[in-house]
Amino acid sequence: MEAAAAAAGGGGGGGSAAARSSPAAVQATNDDAAASKLDASNKEGTNNQSRKLLHQFLNAGKNSNDEKRKQILSLGAGFDTTFFQLQDEGIAPHLYVELDFKEVTSKKAAIINHYSEMKEKLGSEASISIENGEVRSAHYKLFPADIRDIPKLDSVIRMAEMDPSLPTFIIAECVLIYLDPTATGAIVSWASEKFSTAVFFLYEQIHPDDAFGEQMIRNLESRGCPLLGINATPTLSHKEKLFLDNGWQVSWFLRSTFQRTVAWDMLRIYNDFIDSEERRRIERLELFDEFEEWYMMQEHYCVAYGINDAEGIFDNFGFEKE
């Protein structure tokens, strides 16, 4: 996952974005995130809204007589520990699958293997291969994969024993924006065709054309990890269109008061979706001398999601319509 601090730091860079793109550099942003003060605050907002949506997903259909098991697929998972947090909360899904480049999954497998409190959550039958970058257990699986390779995605889904008929929450946080638009469209379309009852959750950058956005782009290009997809989806409406063009449901075709395909910037989410007590807690962290920069950054990151609801369990999922 890309460190949000890159948006605010100095430095520049030139040259063709595509020519300068480096998978290793993009992978390195995962390491940067843990060390970034700015990212820590941005993640406060991200974690709150993503966790709230994730809880909505896990609770969907709970009052029905035929509640389905649920699964989560994280694309470009990095060092995220959501599975282990959900385990601590007692609400982990039936299956949690994480995919990333082998260089990342090998490091993550080593981390899991090192910390007994993480290994114990996987169960006694779990197997960990640092060399292969794999973790296999009954309810958690970590596999290496280049998500641009659609046949490989199909193969990994089968290997992970995911059931496409089960409700699935797909996570891509600062991942697809690094890919060229054709690859992104193929992944979003593949997910729509593969999972008939699903939520596809995106968290990524927007607005590359104003001063803050231009600096954000320069900072990332100088590190060899340009946002190859941002000019194809530069605004919230473009994020929504990405889902609509690739098989996800259109909100106005459904009776629900909740939107099916939607994109909000992080500032709106912070103001309208996070409760006031939680906002006060975040603001008490005092991570910045001033909030002006933080507000600008929130306007340049967004959450977008698409829903397919063959089972009819997501009527109350997501952001309410205005």
N, C-alpha and C positions, 0 to 999 in steps of 0.2 A: 504494500500500500504506500502510495506516495505521501511524503511528508508535506503537510500544508505550509510549513514554514518556507518552502521554496517560493511561495507566492509573494512573500514579504521581504526576502533578503535582497541584498544588492548583487551587483555583478551583471554581466551580459554575455552575449555570445552571438555569433552570426552564422551564416551559411544555411544551406538547405536543411530543413527539419528532418526530412526523410533520410537524407544522406548522413545526418549526424546521429540518427537513432541507434541506441545501443541497448540490447536486452540486459547486459550486465549493469548498465547505469540505471535502468528502470528498476531492476531487482534491488539495487543499492538503496533506492528511496525507501524500501521497507525497513532497512536498518536505521536510516535517518530519523524515521518517525518517532522511535522510542527516545531519542535524545533531544527532541525539539520542544522548546518552551512554547512556541506559538502553536505547534501542532497539538500539544497537550490541551490547550484551551479549546482549539477547534474540535478536538475529539470529544470534549465534554458535551458539546452540542450534538455532534454526530452520534455518539453512543446513546444519548438520551432518546433521540428520535428514532434511531434504528432499533434500539431495544424496545421502545414502545410499539413499533410496527411488528417486531418479531414476536412480542407477547400477544399482540392481536392475532397473528397467524397461528401461534401455538394454541390459543384459546378458541379458534374458529371451529364451529361445529360441535363444541363440547356438550351442548344440551341435547344433541340428537341421539336417537336410539342406536344409530349405526356410526359412531365416531370412528374415523379412519386414523390409522397411525400416520405420523407426519415425518417429513425428512427435509434436511437443509443441504443445499449445494453451494459451497463458497468458491467462486472463481478468483484466482489470484489471492489466496487467503493470507499469504505472508505469515507473520508471527501472531496473528489474531488468536485470542484465547476464549472466544465466546462459548465454544462447546463446554469448556471446563467451568466457566461461570454458570452456565445453564445447569450443569451437573450439581454445582453447589446449591443452586436455587431449587433443585428437585424438579425441574421442568424441561430437561433435555429431551429432544425429539427421539423417535425410534432410531433414526440414522442421521449422522452428520458427516458429510463428505467434504474434504478440502482438496483443492488442486492448485498447483503452482509449478514454476520451473523447478527442475531437479536440484539446482543449486540452493534454492530456498527450502524445499521440502527436506533435503538432507540435513540442513542446519536445524530445522524444526524438529525432525526426528531425534537428533542428538540432544536437543533441549529437553524434549519429553522424556527421553531415556535417562537423562541426568537427574531430573527432579522426581523423587519417589511419590510426592503428593499428586503429580500429574499421572504418572504410570498407574498408580492405584485406582484412579478413576476409570481406567480403561478395562479393568478386570484382569484376572489371572491368565486368561487365554490369549491376551493381546500379544502380537508379534511386532517388533520394531527392527527395521533394517535401515541403518544410517547410510550404508553404501548405496542402497537403491532409493533412498529417500521415501520410504514407505512406512506407514503404520496401519496395522489391521487389527481391529477389535470388533466386538459384536455391534457396537453402536457408534463408533468413530472410525473413520478411515481417512488416511492422508496419502495422496498419490501424486507423482510428478506428471505433468502434462503441459504441452503447449496448447492452450485453449483455442488457438487459431486453426488447429488441425481438427476439423469436425469428425472425421472417422475415428480419430484418437479419443475424442470426447465420448463418442458412442461406446468405444471399447472400454474406457475407464468406468463409465456408468454401469456397464454390465459387470465389470470386475468388482465394483463396489457393491454390487447387488442392490442398486437402487431400483425401486418399482415405479415406473413412469405413471402408473395409475393413482399413486398416492399423492396427497397434497404436498407440494414442494415449495420451499422458499429459496430462491436463487439470489445470491449476494454477489455484487461486483462493485467494490469500493475503490475508486481511483484505479481502475484496471482497463476498461474498454476504451477510455479516452486516450490511452497510449497506442491503440491499434489504429490501423488505417480503416476508414469508414466501411470498406467492403467486408473486412474481417468482422467488424463489430456487427454489421447488419446480419451476417451469416450466423453469428453466435446467438443473437436475439431471436432470429427466425428459427434456428434449430431448437432453442429452448421452448418456443411456443408450440412447435410441432411435437416435441418429445413429451412435454408435461401438460396434460389437459386441465389440471387443477393446480394452479401455481401463481405465485407472486414473484416477479423479477424486480429486484431492488437495486437501483444505481445510486451511487454517491460520487460526484465528480465535478469538475470545473466548468464554468460558463463565463460569458462576457470577455472574450479575448481582445476586444477592440478599443476599450477605454484605457486610460493611463495605467491603472492598476493591473488590468488584464495583460497589457503589453509587457509590463515588467515581469509579471508572472511567467509569461511565455519565454522571455529572454533568459530568466533565471534557470528554467528547466532545460532550455536548449543548450545553455552553457555547460550543463552537466551531462549532456549527451542523451537526454531523455525528453524529447519534444512531445507535445500533446498532438499526436498525428490526427486525432479525430475531432479536435475542438472546432475547427472551421466548418465541419459538417453539421455539428450540433451546438452552435454558439449560444443559444438562448433556451429558455424554459420550453417554449412552444416547439422548438426543434427536438428537445428530449422526448416530449410527448409523441411527436411525429415518428421518432425512431421506433417506438413500440407499435403505434398504429400501422405503420408501413410493414411491420414484420409479424403480423398475426395476433397481436394482443387486443383485448376487447376495447370497444369504444364506450365511454361512460354514458352517453345519452341514449344508448340502446337498452339500458337497464333501468329498473325502477328504484334501485338503491339510492339512498341519499348520500352515499359515499362514492367518490369518483373511482373509476376503473383504471384510467390512465392519467397520470398527473405528474407535474414537476413543480416543486416549490424551491425557492432559494433558502439558504440556511438562516438568513435573517428573519424571513417570514415564519419559518418553523420555530425559531427561537421565541419569537413574539407571540405566535398564535397556537402552537402545538405543545410547547413546554409549559407546564404549570408555573404559576408565579413563585411558589416556594422554591422550586428547583432553579428558576432563573436567579433568585436572590443568592442561592448557595453558590452557583457558578460565579456570580459577580464578586462574591466575597473572597474568591481565590486570589484576586488581585495579581493576575499574571502579567498585567500590562500597566505601564505608566499611564497610558491613555487607552480608551476604548475605541477611538476613531479608527485606528488601523484594524482592529478586530471586526468592527462593523463592515468595513470595506471588504475584508476577506470573506465574511459571511455572505455578502452579496455576490461573490464570485465562486461559490460552491453551492451545489444543489442536491436535492434528493428527487429522484424520479422513480416511478414504478409502473409496471403494467400488470394486469390481472387477467388470468383465464380461469373461469369458474364453472367447470362442467358439473361439479357436485353441488353447486349452489350454497357454499358454506361461507362465502366472503361478503355477504350483504353488508356487514358492519365493519369491514376492514378499511383502514386508511384515513385520509384527510376528508372531513366532511365538505360537501359542496357549499359554496357561499349562497 
